């Protein structure tokens, strides 16, 4: 049955869902990669589509911006629609000096300044980590694609941070994160990983670096943010259908 935020019915979603933040990007990706895509939900303008890729079912749905919005959709997909894996595909700001604009980050774990995971297990600092098998599938696809010259930029695997604030960062925090090997910053993955752990399902975030917090000389334009996601998408599809 439809939920408060998703109008789809049982069976409308595939077991695997790719989840960009922007619902229009979800529509663009669905048109680009799905065979016979059909709209399964559009409540509040959050578009979701289901079709097939090489004969295998796959869904694509937006999450909105930030951990609260992504948490609502991920929770309802896992708990009401029998979704088994969600792969977030989005943009991130580079933090590490080893990461460049246009690179892709496979987020194996997500630090956070959010309180969303703090109450999951009282007295424990919850570790928000990706599903190993999804991350492994994405990494293996990156190596194959790189060997065939099919990637735009390098692929990195490591930790990121999911922040609640977009415009506010405590002084010196970004530099300290870089010193601890954190690759990039975004706003959804930590909550997504926590929800997947709670439901015994799988989650992964694969992110295109669209700007760099320590060097803004090569940041993507708004148009580039909407179109330069092919490398991340290739890895996400491989993980989703693995």
C-alpha positions in Angstrom: 0.0 0.0 0.0 1.1 3.6 -0.5 2.9 5.2 2.4 2.7 8.9 3.5 5.5 9.8 1.2 5.4 7.2 -1.6 2.4 6.4 -3.7 3.7 3.1 -5.2 2.0 -0.2 -4.5 3.5 -3.6 -3.6 5.8 -4.8 -6.4 6.3 -1.4 -8.0 9.9 -1.1 -6.7 12.8 -3.4 -7.7 14.9 -5.0 -5.0 17.7 -2.5 -5.8 17.2 1.3 -5.9 19.6 4.0 -7.2 19.0 7.2 -5.1 20.2 10.6 -6.3 19.1 13.6 -4.3 17.5 15.5 -7.1 14.2 14.0 -8.4 14.9 15.6 -11.8 18.2 13.8 -11.9 16.3 10.6 -11.1 14.2 11.2 -14.1 17.2 11.9 -16.3 19.0 8.7 -15.1 15.8 6.6 -15.6 15.5 7.9 -19.2 19.1 7.3 -19.8 19.6 3.7 -18.5 16.2 2.0 -17.9 14.5 -0.1 -20.4 10.7 0.7 -20.4 10.9 3.0 -17.4 7.6 3.7 -15.7 6.8 6.4 -13.0 5.8 4.6 -9.8 5.6 7.6 -7.4 5.6 11.4 -7.6 4.3 12.6 -4.2 5.7 16.0 -3.3 7.5 16.0 -6.6 9.8 13.2 -5.5 10.0 11.1 -8.6 10.5 7.3 -8.6 10.9 5.0 -11.6 11.1 1.3 -12.3 12.4 -0.5 -15.3 15.1 -3.0 -16.3 18.8 -2.9 -17.2 19.9 -5.8 -19.3 16.7 -7.6 -18.3 17.2 -7.1 -14.5 14.8 -5.0 -12.5 16.1 -1.7 -11.2 14.4 1.4 -9.6 15.6 5.0 -9.4 14.2 7.5 -6.9 15.1 10.9 -5.5 15.8 11.4 -1.8 15.8 15.2 -1.5 18.5 17.0 0.4 19.9 16.1 3.8 19.7 13.2 6.2 16.1 13.7 7.4 14.7 13.7 3.9 16.8 10.7 2.7 15.9 8.8 5.9 12.1 9.1 5.3 12.4 7.6 1.8 15.0 4.9 2.7 12.9 3.8 5.7 9.7 3.5 3.7 11.5 1.7 0.8 13.1 -0.8 3.1 10.1 -1.4 5.4 7.1 -1.2 3.0 8.4 -2.1 -0.5 10.8 -5.0 0.2 13.8 -3.0 -1.2 17.0 -4.8 -0.3 19.7 -2.4 -1.4 19.9 1.3 -1.9 22.9 2.9 -3.7 23.1 6.7 -3.3 24.5 8.5 -6.3 25.2 12.1 -5.7 27.8 14.9 -5.5 30.3 15.7 -2.8 32.8 18.3 -1.9 36.4 17.1 -1.9 38.4 17.3 1.3 41.5 15.2 0.8 44.3 16.7 -1.3 44.4 13.4 -3.1 40.9 13.9 -4.5 40.2 16.1 -7.5 37.0 17.5 -9.0 35.6 14.9 -11.4 36.8 12.0 -9.3 34.5 9.4 -7.8 34.4 8.4 -4.2 33.1 5.0 -3.0 32.1 5.8 0.6 33.1 2.9 2.8 32.1 4.7 5.9 30.5 8.0 6.9 31.5 10.2 9.9 28.8 12.7 10.8 28.0 15.7 12.9 24.3 14.7 12.9 22.5 13.2 15.9 20.5 10.8 13.7 22.4 7.7 14.6 23.2 8.6 18.2 20.1 7.0 19.8 20.3 3.7 17.8 22.3 1.9 20.5 22.4 3.8 23.7 25.9 4.3 25.0 27.5 3.4 21.7 29.0 5.6 19.0 27.5 3.9 16.0 29.8 3.2 13.0 28.0 4.2 9.8 29.6 1.9 7.2 28.6 0.7 3.7 27.8 -2.8 2.8 31.1 -4.6 2.0 29.7 -6.6 -0.9 28.2 -3.5 -2.6 31.5 -1.6 -2.1 33.5 -4.5 -3.4 31.3 -4.8 -6.5 31.6 -1.0 -7.2 35.4 -1.1 -6.7 35.8 -4.1 -9.0 33.8 -2.4 -11.7 36.0 0.7 -11.3 39.1 -1.3 -11.9 37.6 -3.0 -15.0 36.3 0.3 -16.4 39.6 2.1 -15.7 41.5 -0.6 -17.6 39.2 0.0 -20.6 39.5 3.8 -20.4 35.8 4.2 -19.5 36.1 6.5 -16.5 36.3 10.3 -16.2 38.7 10.8 -13.4 40.1 8.6 -10.6 38.1 6.4 -8.2 38.8 6.4 -4.5 37.5 4.2 -1.7 37.4 5.5 1.9 35.6 7.5 4.5 33.5 10.7 4.0 31.6 12.9 6.3 27.8 13.6 6.2 27.1 17.0 7.5 23.8 18.6 8.5 24.9 22.1 7.6 25.7 23.1 4.0 26.8 26.7 4.7 28.3 26.4 8.2 31.5 24.6 9.1 33.4 25.0 12.4 36.7 26.7 11.8 39.5 24.2 11.2 37.3 21.1 11.0 37.8 20.5 7.3 41.5 20.6 7.6 41.4 18.2 10.5 39.2 15.8 8.6 41.6 15.9 5.7 44.5 15.1 8.1 42.5 12.0 9.2 42.1 10.7 5.6 38.5 11.8 5.0 37.9 12.1 1.3 34.8 14.2 0.9 31.7 15.7 2.4 28.0 15.3 1.6 24.7 15.2 3.5 23.0 11.8 3.4 25.2 8.7 3.6 25.6 8.3 7.4 21.8 8.2 8.0 21.3 5.9 5.0 23.9 3.4 6.4 22.3 3.5 9.8 18.8 2.8 8.4 20.2 -0.1 6.3 21.9 -1.6 9.4 18.6 -1.3 11.3 16.6 -3.1 8.6 19.3 -5.8 7.8 19.6 -4.5 4.3 22.4 -3.0 2.1 23.5 0.5 1.4 26.3 2.3 -0.4 27.1 5.9 -1.5 29.0 6.5 -4.7 29.8 10.2 -5.1 31.1 12.5 -7.9 33.4 15.2 -6.5 31.8 18.4 -7.8 33.9 20.9 -5.9 36.9 21.0 -3.5 36.6 22.7 -0.1 40.4 23.4 0.0 40.8 24.5 -3.6 37.9 26.0 -5.5 39.8 26.7 -8.7 38.2 23.8 -10.7 34.7 23.6 -9.2 32.0 22.3 -11.5 29.3 24.6 -12.8 25.6 24.0 -12.0 25.2 22.5 -15.5 28.2 20.2 -15.0 26.8 18.9 -11.7 23.7 17.7 -13.6 25.6 15.9 -16.4 29.0 14.7 -15.1 27.8 11.6 -13.2 28.4 8.9 -15.8 31.4 7.3 -14.0 29.6 7.1 -10.7 26.5 5.8 -12.4 28.4 3.0 -14.1 29.7 1.8 -10.7 26.3 2.2 -9.0 24.6 0.0 -11.6 27.2 -2.7 -11.3 26.8 -2.7 -7.5 23.0 -2.6 -7.6 22.8 -5.6 -10.0 25.7 -7.6 -8.4 
